[in-house]
C-alpha cells in the first residue's frame, strides 16, 4: 500500500499530486492513476483516499475507474465477476446453428454451456417451440399462479450520471423525497387496493436517502405488506443486514449491462460507475440475510444477447453458491425518459424479448420472472401465460403519485401498461391464471 502524505496519495508512478482532490475535480487525474490492489483478473481496490478526494472523484465525470472498488466498498472476490464477463466476451451467437437449437430443446435440462444456444439468432425461428417448453416448465414449477406487486418511489435524488436515466444527476427534473407521514399515506393508499407485496425504490444517493431512511420506510411497509422488496443503490453486507432487520425480503439490482466498455461510457459519475461493486450486490444481499435477489440487464443498452447470457450465468452462479436463495429475473427494455439519451442504442423487438424470457425459463425453470409495466398490456398478458410469474399493477414511477398529496418528483421513465390491480386480475383470470397477492407464510 502506498505511503500517505498530507497532500494526497502516490499515483502508480510514485508521484504525489499536490492536491489529489483538485486534480480529480479538474480531470487531470483519475482513480486509475492512483495505487490499486488487484482483487481479480479484471477488478481492483483503490488505496485509501481522503474524504475530500473521494467526494471529488464521485462527483466528477470519468474520474472513477469503472473496474476499481472504492475504499469503503465491500469486496467479495471469488472470481465470479471474471467468469461471467469472460463467458459473455467469448460468446459468439452467430456460430450457433439450427441443429444446435434442436439438440438443446430436446434435452431434459439445459446447462450453462448450452444456455447461449437459446439466445442466438438461430433460435428465433424456434420461438414457438421455446414458448411451449417454457410454458410447460412454468406450469410444472408455478402452476397457474401469477403474483402481483406494485412499486413505490420514495425519493428520486441521485448522485449518478447514467446517460439513459431520467433520475440522473444532470437531468433537469423535479426532485423530491417523501417524509415519514407521506410514506405512510402512500403505503396506506396502496394497501387499500388489495396489494400485499411492495417494492420500495429510491434514486441512488446515499447521502440524501441513507440506509437508515430506507430502513425506516421498510419498517413502515412491513407493518402493512406481507412481502417487502427494495430496489435502491448497492450497499455493503452490514447495510443489507440492517434492511433485512427492518423487514426487507428481497433485493433487486439492475446490472444495466455486462459489457465493461459500454458500462463505462454510459455511467459517467457516481458510485454506480463502479461495475464490479454493482455486480456483487446480490451476493452481498444474501450474505446480509435476504431470502431473495433479482437480476436484470436493461436490454437495449448494449448487445442484448450477450447481456442476457451474462445475466443468466450470473444468476446461475449465485444459485449454486446459495442454493436456498430465491432467484428471479426482471426483463426490462429501454423506455423513453426525460433527460435520458442512449447514443446508438440497439433496438430489442418484442419477439427478441420473448426469446430472452423463454430462454431464462428453460435454463432456470424454478426462477421467478417479472415483466414490468414498461411493456404493453398485450405483451405482458401473453408473457404471463407463457413464462412470467410476477407482474406489477397500479404502477407510478414518480414520487408521491399514489396519493397526489406529495406529487412533487418527476417519473424515472414512461410506462406502457397503466392498468390498475382489479383490471389486471380480471385479465389474468380470463386467461386461466390465478392472481396471487402473497405466496408464502414465514414461520
Secondary structure, DSSP 8 states (H G I E B T S, - for coil): ---B-SS-BBBTTS-B-S-HHHHHHHTS--GGGB-EEESSSS-EEE----HHHHHHHHTSTT-S-TTEE-TTS----SSHHHHHHHHHHH--GGG--HHHHHHHHHSSS--HHHHGGGGSGGGGGGHHHHHHHHHHHHHHHHTTEEEEEEEEE-B------BTT-TTSTTS-----B--HHHHHHHHHHHHTTT--EEEEE--S-TTTS-HHHHHHHHHHHHTT-SEEEEE-----HHHHHHHHHTT--EEEEEEE-S-HHHHHHHB-SSGGG-HHHHHTHHHHHHHTT-SEEEEEE-BTSS-HHHHHHHHHHHHHHHHHH-TTSEEEEE--B----TT---TT-----HHHHHHHHHHHHHHSTTSEEEE-TTS-HHHHHHHHHHT--EEE-S---SBTTTTSTT--B--SS--S----HHHHHHHHHHTT-EEES------
